[in-house]
Amino acid sequence: MEEESFNTRYSLWIKEALDELPHNFTITDPFLSNHPIVFASLGFLKMTGYTLEEVIGRNGRAFQGPKTNRRSVLEIREAIRQERSIQLSLLNYSKSGSAFWILFHMVPVFGKDDGKVINFVAVQVPINGQEMIHRNVVDIGSCRREVFMHQERDLSVECDVQGLEDWEHCEASESEKLKAVEGINNVLSILTRYSELSGRLVCGKRCCLRGADCLSSSLVISLGRIKQSFVLTNPCLPDMPIVYASDAFLTLTGYKRQEVLGQNCRFLSGVDTDSSVLYEMKECILKGQSCTVQILNYSNRKDKSSFWNLLHISPVRNASGKTAYFVGVQVEASCRNTESQELRPETRQLSVVGAVRVAGSSSRPSSSSVESDEQGLEDWEHCEASESEKLKAVEGINNVLSILTRYSELSGRLVCGKRCCLRGADCLSSSLVISLGRIKQSFVLTNPCLPDMPIVYASDAFLTLTGYKRQEVLGQNCRFLSGVDTDSSVLYEMKECILKGQSCTVQILNYRKDKSSFWNLLHISPVRNASGKTAYFVGVQVEASCRNTESQELRPETRQLSVVGAVRVAVRSSFMVTY
């Protein structure tokens, strides 16, 4: 798959041209799972000692080891997330296990037609006559500081691991930096030339379409998985242009993508479009609110036909709560009466809004970006504490924990220094628990990777509905809510859907803690991690007796799907992105 994706973008002859280059480099594909290597040069294979079969399909972190600087790895990850170039010194390991310093220079390769990142090219130049930074510790009164002495040494490519504690960093020479830049330029030149043969042009700089900001590749990939008709607009740009249009939207309207991006959505309007509806939409957008309207739009089909568009507009906010985009979800009104067995159009629209918000939150750069703005870090790289100081810190922690534990016993709300998980429940991160706690509906989260698929989170509304306490629920399988009159065929239907990793909605008779029964309109849906694997199942409960009391509120099915979307946002945001 990895080599096929590379050949499709360029041509079958590109590998021969790249193999003639003398540089050590790899090419990776961020669109494939785990961001694998799709090409490795002969020089890279010789430098690392691996064969081509051992390298293709692996992630670049496979060549790191125990002494590789974690800060450097984080900087590379951030560069990939932000789709920018980076150059730094990095300690890698060969197949034999020996460590060696390289100058790592990586750049993104962009598609010329849409500005998306196609590949990353990473050139690795061995640091030979390297300038090492040696560490000496000098005691100045009670303050211990470090002085760095620069010395020139003729060292082989492979540095002795034993000496890595003394030689913390390898600085590349100017000639090695120029060599890395030359390698990047040569590789980009070949990629550009051979992409012309296939008609799928690439370039070393992002080319954005008029009026459209360039969305990150990770966001474009996530949005591409949503099959409904929708567009994404940017309110921060002049005239609020469309920056993304789904394939279903292009099919519905008959336009091509390049005809849509950069346009304001009003281009779909025509002579018979109601101006009062346009004004209503404008007012909601200015207020940052959602709205649903039915509007007459016009397609680009041969007959220039009009269609009634059931349009839902909703803001998509960033981590700070500011509106980053607006999503507009379209359903052709003529399709509304043909979907008796499917989800209502309004429900489908809300599910699209939730999916877009998941995609947006998952693509944002991590707030834990590597920042090094403190004055003096260039001169004072690191300060090592003595063993006595480390012991003093541990002693302080133990003393504080001892007092906290003793006084918590007096209040009856015990604390301890180690996390104590309830039976059968994995320990969710605090950030995920906080995010889930903001969702006010009744739901539980179960982990299919643990024996008997236990509940690992239960909302406050679920506890109110069932009458159980949290410690009575966590670690249990959801079947504890069943009783003598629960329909076993419904349980079997739920089990089959879970085994297939599918969503389902059933009405089932459940029992509270006080043994009273209630009809539960239950929706179950998988929650997947960044790699697409099912990490959890969410079960959203609505007491069936409440269904007839909500004529002016959202339908139960709509509320359930909104909960599923909110849970997916919380879970996806809690996963770390790896390169």
C-alpha positions as CSV (number, residue, x, y, z in Angstrom):
1,M,0.0,0.0,0.0
2,E,2.8,2.4,0.9
3,E,4.7,2.0,-2.3
4,E,1.5,2.1,-4.4
5,S,0.5,5.5,-2.9
6,F,3.9,6.8,-3.9
7,N,3.8,5.5,-7.4
8,T,0.3,6.8,-8.0
9,R,1.2,10.3,-7.2
10,Y,4.3,10.4,-9.3
11,S,5.3,7.6,-11.8
12,L,7.0,4.2,-11.9
13,W,10.3,5.7,-13.0
14,I,10.7,8.1,-10.1
15,K,12.4,5.6,-7.9
16,E,15.3,5.1,-10.3
17,A,15.8,8.9,-10.4
18,L,15.8,9.2,-6.6
19,D,18.2,6.2,-6.2
20,E,20.8,8.1,-8.3
21,L,20.9,10.9,-5.6
22,P,23.8,10.5,-3.2
23,H,21.8,11.9,-0.2
24,N,20.4,10.0,2.8
25,F,16.7,10.7,2.9
26,T,13.2,9.2,3.4
27,I,9.8,10.2,2.1
28,T,6.7,9.7,4.2
29,D,2.9,9.8,3.6
30,P,0.8,11.6,6.3
31,F,-2.4,10.4,4.6
32,L,-1.6,6.7,5.5
33,S,-2.1,5.3,9.0
34,N,0.9,5.9,11.4
35,H,2.5,8.2,8.8
36,P,4.8,5.5,7.3
37,I,7.9,5.8,5.1
38,V,7.0,5.2,1.5
39,F,10.6,5.7,0.0
40,A,14.1,5.3,1.5
41,S,17.2,6.2,-0.4
42,L,20.2,3.8,-0.8
43,G,22.3,6.1,1.3
44,F,19.8,6.0,4.2
45,L,19.7,2.2,4.1
46,K,23.5,2.0,4.1
47,M,23.7,4.5,7.0
48,T,21.2,2.6,9.2
49,G,22.0,-0.9,8.1
50,Y,18.4,-1.8,7.4
51,T,17.0,-3.4,4.2
52,L,14.4,-1.6,2.1
53,E,11.7,-4.2,3.2
54,E,12.5,-3.4,6.8
55,V,12.1,0.3,6.4
56,I,9.0,0.8,4.1
57,G,5.8,1.0,6.1
58,R,7.6,2.0,9.4
59,N,7.3,5.2,11.2
60,G,10.4,7.4,11.6
61,R,10.4,6.9,15.4
62,A,11.6,3.3,14.8
63,F,15.2,4.7,14.4
64,Q,15.2,6.5,17.8
65,G,16.4,5.0,21.0
66,P,16.8,5.5,24.7
67,K,19.3,8.4,24.4
68,T,17.2,10.3,21.8
69,N,16.3,13.7,23.1
70,R,12.5,13.8,23.7
71,R,12.4,17.5,23.2
72,S,13.7,17.1,19.7
73,V,11.0,14.5,19.0
74,L,8.3,16.8,20.2
75,E,9.6,19.6,18.0
76,I,9.4,17.2,15.0
77,R,5.9,16.3,15.9
78,E,4.8,19.9,16.2
79,A,6.4,20.7,12.8
80,I,4.4,17.9,11.2
81,R,1.2,19.1,12.8
82,Q,1.9,22.7,11.7
83,E,3.0,21.5,8.2
84,R,6.3,23.4,8.3
85,S,10.0,22.8,7.8
86,I,12.4,21.9,10.6
87,Q,16.2,21.4,11.0
88,L,17.8,20.1,14.1
89,S,20.4,17.7,15.4
90,L,19.0,14.3,16.3
91,L,20.5,11.1,17.9
92,N,19.4,8.0,15.9
93,Y,20.2,4.3,16.1
94,S,21.3,1.9,13.5
95,K,20.1,-1.7,13.1
96,S,23.1,-2.9,15.1
97,G,22.1,-0.7,18.0
98,S,24.9,1.8,17.8
99,A,24.0,5.5,18.2
100,F,25.0,8.2,15.7
101,W,24.3,12.0,15.4
102,I,22.5,13.3,12.3
103,L,21.4,16.7,11.1
104,F,17.7,16.1,10.5
105,H,16.1,18.4,7.9
106,M,12.4,17.9,7.0
107,V,10.1,19.8,4.7
108,P,6.5,19.3,3.5
109,V,5.6,18.6,-0.1
110,F,2.3,20.3,-1.2
111,G,-0.2,19.5,-4.0
112,K,-0.2,22.4,-6.5
113,D,-3.9,22.2,-7.2
114,D,-5.3,22.2,-3.7
115,G,-2.5,23.2,-1.3
116,K,-2.7,19.9,0.7
117,V,0.4,18.3,2.1
118,I,1.2,15.2,0.0
119,N,4.4,14.0,1.6
120,F,7.2,14.9,4.0
121,V,10.8,14.7,2.8
122,A,13.5,14.2,5.5
123,V,17.2,14.4,4.7
124,Q,19.6,13.1,7.3
125,V,23.2,14.3,7.1
126,P,25.7,12.4,9.4
127,I,27.5,14.9,11.7
128,N,31.2,14.0,11.4
129,G,33.7,16.7,12.5
130,Q,31.2,17.7,15.1
131,E,31.4,20.5,17.6
132,M,30.4,18.9,20.9
133,I,29.0,20.8,23.8
134,H,30.7,19.5,26.9
135,R,29.2,20.0,30.4
136,N,31.2,21.0,33.5
137,V,29.5,21.7,36.8
138,V,30.8,24.6,38.8
139,D,29.8,25.3,42.4
140,I,29.2,29.0,43.1
141,G,28.2,29.3,46.7
142,S,24.9,27.5,47.1
143,C,24.1,27.9,43.4
144,R,25.2,25.2,41.0
145,R,25.5,26.2,37.4
146,E,26.9,24.7,34.3
147,V,29.4,26.1,31.9
148,F,29.6,24.9,28.3
149,M,33.0,24.6,26.7
150,H,33.2,24.2,22.9
151,Q,35.8,21.8,21.6
152,E,36.6,20.6,18.1
153,R,37.0,16.8,17.9
154,D,37.3,14.4,15.0
155,L,34.7,11.9,15.8
156,S,33.3,9.0,13.7
157,V,29.6,9.0,12.7
158,E,28.8,6.5,15.5
159,C,29.2,8.1,18.9
160,D,29.9,6.0,21.9
161,V,26.7,5.6,23.9
162,Q,28.8,5.6,27.1
163,G,29.9,9.1,26.4
164,L,26.4,10.5,25.6
165,E,26.0,11.5,29.2
166,D,28.9,13.8,28.9
167,W,28.2,15.0,25.3
168,E,24.6,16.2,25.5
169,H,24.3,17.8,22.0
170,C,26.0,17.7,18.6
171,E,26.1,20.8,16.6
172,A,26.3,20.5,12.8
173,S,28.8,22.6,10.8
174,E,27.7,25.1,8.2
175,S,28.9,22.8,5.4
176,E,26.6,20.0,6.8
177,K,23.7,22.4,7.0
178,L,24.3,23.5,3.4
179,K,24.5,19.8,2.4
180,A,21.1,19.1,4.0
181,V,19.5,22.1,2.1
182,E,21.1,20.9,-1.2
183,G,19.7,17.4,-0.6
184,I,16.2,18.8,0.0
185,N,16.3,20.9,-3.1
186,N,17.5,18.0,-5.3
187,V,14.7,15.7,-4.0
188,L,12.0,18.4,-4.4
189,S,13.3,19.0,-8.0
190,I,12.8,15.3,-8.9
191,L,9.4,15.1,-7.2
192,T,8.2,18.2,-9.1
193,R,9.5,17.0,-12.4
194,Y,8.0,13.5,-12.2
195,S,4.7,14.8,-10.8
196,E,4.3,16.7,-14.1
197,L,4.4,13.4,-15.9
198,S,1.5,12.0,-13.9
199,G,-0.5,15.3,-14.1
200,R,-0.7,15.6,-10.3
201,L,1.6,18.5,-9.7
202,V,3.5,19.0,-6.4
203,C,5.7,21.9,-5.2
204,G,7.7,22.9,-2.2
205,K,5.4,25.8,-1.2
206,R,1.7,25.8,-0.5
207,C,-0.5,27.2,-3.2
208,C,-3.9,28.3,-1.8
209,L,-7.0,28.9,-3.9
210,R,-8.3,32.5,-4.0
211,G,-10.1,33.6,-0.9
212,A,-9.6,30.3,0.9
213,D,-7.3,29.7,3.9
214,C,-5.3,26.5,3.7
215,L,-6.7,23.8,6.0
216,S,-4.3,21.3,7.5
217,S,-4.1,17.9,5.9
218,S,-5.3,16.2,9.1
219,L,-8.4,18.4,9.1
220,V,-9.1,17.7,5.4
221,I,-8.7,14.0,5.9
222,S,-11.1,14.0,8.9
223,L,-13.7,16.1,7.0
224,G,-13.4,13.8,4.0
225,R,-14.8,11.0,6.0
226,I,-18.1,12.8,6.4
227,K,-20.4,11.6,3.6
228,Q,-23.2,14.2,3.9
229,S,-23.5,17.5,2.0
230,F,-21.9,20.4,3.8
231,V,-19.5,23.3,3.5
232,L,-17.1,25.0,5.9
233,T,-16.8,28.8,5.8
234,N,-14.3,31.1,7.5
235,P,-15.8,34.2,9.2
236,C,-12.4,35.7,9.8
237,L,-11.7,36.1,6.1
238,P,-13.2,38.9,4.0
239,D,-16.7,38.0,2.7
240,M,-16.7,34.8,4.7
241,P,-15.5,32.4,1.9
242,I,-16.0,28.6,1.6
243,V,-12.8,26.9,2.7
244,Y,-14.0,23.3,2.4
245,A,-16.8,21.6,0.4
246,S,-17.7,18.0,0.7
247,D,-18.1,15.6,-2.3
248,A,-21.8,15.3,-1.5
249,F,-22.2,19.1,-1.8
250,L,-20.5,19.1,-5.2
251,T,-22.8,16.3,-6.3
252,L,-25.9,18.1,-5.1
253,T,-25.0,21.5,-6.7
254,G,-23.2,20.3,-9.8
255,Y,-20.2,22.6,-9.2
256,K,-16.5,21.7,-9.3
257,R,-14.4,22.2,-6.2
258,Q,-12.3,25.0,-7.7
259,E,-15.6,26.8,-8.6
260,V,-16.8,26.7,-5.0
261,L,-13.7,27.4,-2.8
262,G,-13.2,31.1,-2.1
263,Q,-16.8,31.9,-2.9
264,N,-19.5,33.2,-0.5
265,C,-22.4,30.9,-0.1
266,R,-24.7,33.4,-1.7
267,F,-23.6,32.2,-5.2
268,L,-26.3,29.5,-4.8
269,S,-29.1,32.1,-4.6
270,G,-31.1,33.2,-7.5
271,V,-34.0,35.4,-8.6
272,D,-36.7,33.6,-6.6
273,T,-34.6,33.2,-3.4
274,D,-36.4,34.8,-0.5
275,S,-34.3,37.8,0.7
276,S,-36.0,37.6,4.2
277,V,-34.5,34.1,4.7
278,L,-31.0,35.4,3.6
279,Y,-31.4,38.3,6.2
280,E,-32.4,35.8,8.9
281,M,-29.3,33.7,8.2
282,K,-27.1,36.8,8.2
283,E,-28.4,37.9,11.6
284,C,-27.7,34.4,13.2
285,I,-24.2,34.4,11.8
286,L,-23.5,37.9,13.2
287,K,-24.7,36.7,16.6
288,G,-22.7,33.5,16.4
289,Q,-25.9,31.4,16.7
290,S,-27.2,28.3,14.9
291,C,-30.2,28.4,12.6
292,T,-32.3,26.1,10.4
293,V,-34.1,27.5,7.3
294,Q,-35.6,26.3,4.1
295,I,-34.3,28.2,1.1
296,L,-34.6,28.1,-2.7
297,N,-31.1,27.5,-4.2
298,Y,-29.9,27.0,-7.7
299,S,-27.6,24.2,-9.0
300,N,-25.0,24.3,-11.8
301,R,-26.6,21.5,-13.7
302,K,-27.3,21.8,-17.4
303,D,-30.9,22.8,-16.8
304,K,-29.9,25.4,-14.1
305,S,-32.6,23.7,-12.0
306,S,-33.6,25.1,-8.6
307,F,-34.1,23.0,-5.4
308,W,-35.5,23.5,-1.9
309,N,-32.6,23.3,0.5
310,L,-33.2,22.5,4.2
311,L,-30.1,24.3,5.5
312,H,-28.7,24.1,9.0
313,I,-25.9,26.6,9.9
314,S,-23.9,26.2,13.1
315,P,-20.7,27.8,14.5
316,V,-17.5,25.7,15.1
317,R,-15.5,27.1,17.9
318,N,-11.8,26.7,18.7
319,A,-10.3,25.8,22.1
320,S,-10.7,29.3,23.4
321,G,-14.4,29.4,22.6
322,K,-14.1,31.8,19.6
323,T,-15.8,31.0,16.3
324,A,-13.3,29.5,13.9
325,Y,-15.7,28.4,11.2
326,F,-19.3,28.0,10.3
327,V,-20.6,24.7,9.0
328,G,-23.6,24.7,6.6
329,V,-25.3,21.3,6.2
330,Q,-27.7,20.9,3.2
331,V,-30.5,18.4,2.7
332,E,-32.6,18.6,-0.5
333,A,-36.1,19.1,0.8
334,S,-37.5,16.7,-1.9
335,C,-35.7,13.9,-0.1
336,R,-37.5,14.4,3.3
337,N,-40.5,12.2,2.5
338,T,-38.4,9.3,1.2
339,E,-36.6,8.6,4.5
340,S,-39.2,7.0,6.7
341,Q,-36.9,4.2,7.8
342,E,-33.8,6.5,8.0
343,L,-32.8,9.3,10.3
344,R,-34.7,12.6,10.1
345,P,-32.9,15.3,8.0
346,E,-32.6,17.5,11.2
347,T,-31.0,14.5,13.0
348,R,-28.5,13.9,10.2
349,Q,-27.6,17.6,10.1
350,L,-26.8,17.7,13.8
351,S,-24.7,14.5,13.4
352,V,-22.7,16.3,10.7
353,V,-22.2,19.3,12.9
354,G,-20.9,17.0,15.7
355,A,-18.6,15.2,13.3
356,V,-17.2,18.5,11.9
357,R,-16.5,19.7,15.5
358,V,-14.7,16.5,16.2
359,A,-12.5,17.0,13.2
360,G,-11.8,20.6,14.1
361,S,-10.9,19.8,17.7
362,S,-8.7,16.9,16.7
363,S,-6.7,18.9,14.2
364,R,-5.8,21.8,16.5
365,P,-2.2,22.0,17.6
366,S,-1.5,20.7,21.0
367,S,-1.5,23.2,23.8
368,S,1.6,21.6,25.1
369,S,3.7,22.8,22.2
370,V,7.4,23.0,22.9
371,E,8.1,26.5,23.9
372,S,11.5,27.8,24.9
373,D,11.2,31.6,25.3
374,E,12.9,31.9,28.7
375,Q,15.8,34.3,28.7
376,G,19.1,32.5,28.9
377,L,18.1,29.0,27.7
378,E,20.5,29.3,24.8
379,D,23.4,29.6,27.3
380,W,22.2,27.5,30.2
381,E,20.9,24.3,28.6
382,H,20.4,22.2,31.7
383,C,20.8,22.2,35.5
384,E,21.4,18.8,37.2
385,A,20.4,18.4,40.9
386,S,22.6,16.4,43.3
387,E,21.5,13.1,44.8
388,S,21.0,14.8,48.2
389,E,18.7,17.4,46.6
390,K,16.7,14.7,44.9
391,L,16.3,12.8,48.2
392,K,15.3,16.0,49.9
393,A,12.5,16.5,47.3
394,V,11.3,12.9,47.8
395,E,11.3,13.3,51.5
396,G,9.2,16.5,51.2
397,I,6.6,14.7,49.0
398,N,6.3,11.8,51.4
399,N,5.8,14.1,54.4
400,V,3.0,16.1,52.6
401,L,1.3,12.9,51.5
402,S,1.4,11.5,55.0
403,I,-0.4,14.6,56.5
404,L,-3.0,14.6,53.6
405,T,-3.7,10.9,54.1
406,R,-4.0,11.2,58.0
407,Y,-6.3,14.2,57.9
408,S,-8.5,12.7,55.1
409,E,-9.2,9.8,57.4
410,L,-10.7,12.2,60.0
411,S,-13.2,13.5,57.3
412,G,-14.0,10.0,56.0
413,R,-13.0,11.0,52.4
414,L,-9.7,9.1,52.1
415,V,-6.9,10.0,49.7
416,C,-3.7,8.2,48.7
417,G,-0.5,8.8,46.7
418,K,-1.4,6.1,44.1
419,R,-4.4,6.0,41.8
420,C,-6.9,3.3,42.9
421,C,-9.1,2.2,40.0
422,L,-12.4,0.5,40.7
423,R,-12.7,-3.1,39.8
424,G,-12.8,-3.7,36.0
425,A,-12.6,0.0,35.2
426,D,-9.6,1.6,33.4
427,C,-8.5,5.0,34.8
428,L,-9.6,7.8,32.5
429,S,-7.5,10.9,32.3
430,S,-8.6,13.9,34.4
431,S,-9.0,16.0,31.2
432,L,-11.4,13.5,29.7
433,V,-13.4,13.1,32.9
434,I,-13.8,16.9,33.0
435,S,-14.9,17.1,29.4
436,L,-17.4,14.2,29.9
437,G,-18.7,15.9,33.0
438,R,-19.9,18.9,31.0
439,I,-22.4,16.6,29.2
440,K,-25.7,16.8,31.0
441,Q,-27.6,13.9,29.4
442,S,-27.8,10.3,30.7
443,F,-25.0,8.2,29.3
444,V,-22.3,5.6,30.1
445,L,-18.9,4.9,28.5
446,T,-17.8,1.2,28.3
447,N,-14.4,-0.2,27.4
448,P,-14.5,-3.1,24.9
449,C,-10.8,-3.8,25.4
450,L,-11.4,-4.9,29.0
451,P,-12.9,-8.3,30.1
452,D,-16.7,-8.2,30.1
453,M,-16.7,-4.7,28.6
454,P,-17.2,-2.8,31.9
455,I,-18.6,0.7,32.5
456,V,-15.6,3.2,32.9
457,Y,-17.7,6.4,33.1
458,A,-21.3,7.1,34.2
459,S,-22.8,10.6,33.9
460,D,-24.7,12.2,36.8
461,A,-27.9,12.1,34.8
462,F,-27.5,8.3,34.5
463,L,-27.1,7.9,38.2
464,T,-30.2,10.0,38.8
465,L,-32.2,8.0,36.3
466,T,-31.2,4.6,37.7
467,G,-30.8,5.4,41.4
468,Y,-27.4,3.8,41.7
469,K,-24.2,5.4,43.2
470,R,-21.1,5.8,41.0
471,Q,-19.1,3.1,42.8
472,E,-22.0,0.6,42.3
473,V,-21.9,1.2,38.5
474,L,-18.2,1.5,37.5
475,G,-16.7,-1.8,36.6
476,Q,-20.1,-3.4,36.0
477,N,-21.4,-4.7,32.6
478,C,-24.5,-2.8,31.4
479,R,-26.6,-6.0,31.7
480,F,-27.0,-5.3,35.5
481,L,-29.9,-3.0,34.5
482,S,-31.8,-6.0,33.0
483,G,-34.4,-8.0,34.8
484,V,-36.9,-10.8,34.5
485,D,-39.1,-9.1,31.8
486,T,-36.2,-7.8,29.7
487,D,-36.5,-9.1,26.1
488,S,-33.5,-11.4,25.4
489,S,-33.9,-10.8,21.7
490,V,-33.1,-7.1,22.2
491,L,-30.0,-8.0,24.3
492,Y,-28.9,-10.3,21.4
493,E,-29.4,-7.5,18.8
494,M,-27.3,-5.1,20.9
495,K,-24.5,-7.7,21.3
496,E,-24.4,-8.4,17.6
497,C,-24.1,-4.6,16.8
498,I,-21.3,-4.2,19.4
499,L,-19.4,-7.2,17.9
500,K,-19.6,-5.6,14.5
501,G,-18.6,-2.2,15.8
502,Q,-21.9,-0.7,14.6
503,S,-24.4,1.8,16.1
504,C,-27.9,0.7,17.1
505,T,-31.0,2.2,18.7
506,V,-33.4,-0.1,20.7
507,Q,-36.2,0.2,23.3
508,I,-35.5,-2.0,26.2
509,L,-37.1,-2.7,29.6
510,N,-34.6,-1.8,32.4
511,Y,-34.7,-1.8,36.2
512,R,-33.6,0.9,38.7
513,K,-31.9,0.2,42.0
514,D,-35.3,0.2,43.8
515,K,-36.5,-2.6,41.4
516,S,-38.9,-0.3,39.6
517,S,-38.9,-0.8,35.8
518,F,-38.8,1.8,33.0
519,W,-38.7,1.7,29.2
520,N,-35.3,2.9,28.0
521,L,-34.8,4.3,24.5
522,L,-31.1,3.3,24.2
523,H,-28.7,4.4,21.5
524,I,-25.3,2.7,21.4
525,S,-22.4,4.0,19.2
526,P,-18.7,3.2,18.9
527,V,-16.1,5.9,19.8
528,R,-12.9,5.5,17.8
529,N,-9.4,6.8,18.5
530,A,-7.2,8.7,16.1
531,S,-6.2,5.4,14.3
532,G,-9.8,4.4,13.7
533,K,-9.9,1.6,16.3
534,T,-12.9,1.4,18.7
535,A,-11.7,2.8,22.0
536,Y,-15.0,2.9,23.8
537,F,-18.8,2.4,23.3
538,V,-21.1,5.2,24.5
539,G,-24.7,4.3,25.5
540,V,-27.2,7.2,25.7
541,Q,-30.4,6.6,27.6
542,V,-33.7,8.4,27.3
543,E,-36.6,7.3,29.5
544,A,-39.4,6.5,27.0
545,S,-42.1,8.1,29.2
546,C,-40.4,11.4,28.6
547,R,-40.8,11.3,24.8
548,N,-44.3,12.8,24.6
549,T,-43.5,15.7,26.9
550,E,-40.9,17.3,24.6
551,S,-43.0,18.7,21.7
552,Q,-41.1,22.0,21.7
553,E,-37.7,20.4,22.5
554,L,-35.3,18.3,20.5
555,R,-36.4,14.8,19.7
556,P,-34.8,12.1,21.9
557,E,-33.0,10.7,18.9
558,T,-31.5,14.1,18.1
559,R,-30.4,14.6,21.7
560,Q,-28.8,11.2,21.7
561,L,-26.8,11.9,18.6
562,S,-25.7,15.2,20.0
563,V,-24.4,13.4,23.1
564,V,-22.5,10.9,20.9
565,G,-20.9,13.8,19.1
566,A,-19.9,15.5,22.3
567,V,-18.4,12.3,23.7
568,R,-16.4,11.8,20.5
569,V,-15.1,15.3,20.8
570,A,-14.0,14.7,24.4
571,V,-12.3,11.4,23.7
572,R,-10.6,12.4,20.4
573,S,-9.3,15.6,22.1
574,S,-7.7,13.5,24.9
575,F,-5.6,11.3,22.5
576,M,-2.1,12.5,21.8
577,V,-1.1,12.8,18.1
578,T,2.1,10.9,17.2
579,Y,4.2,11.2,14.2
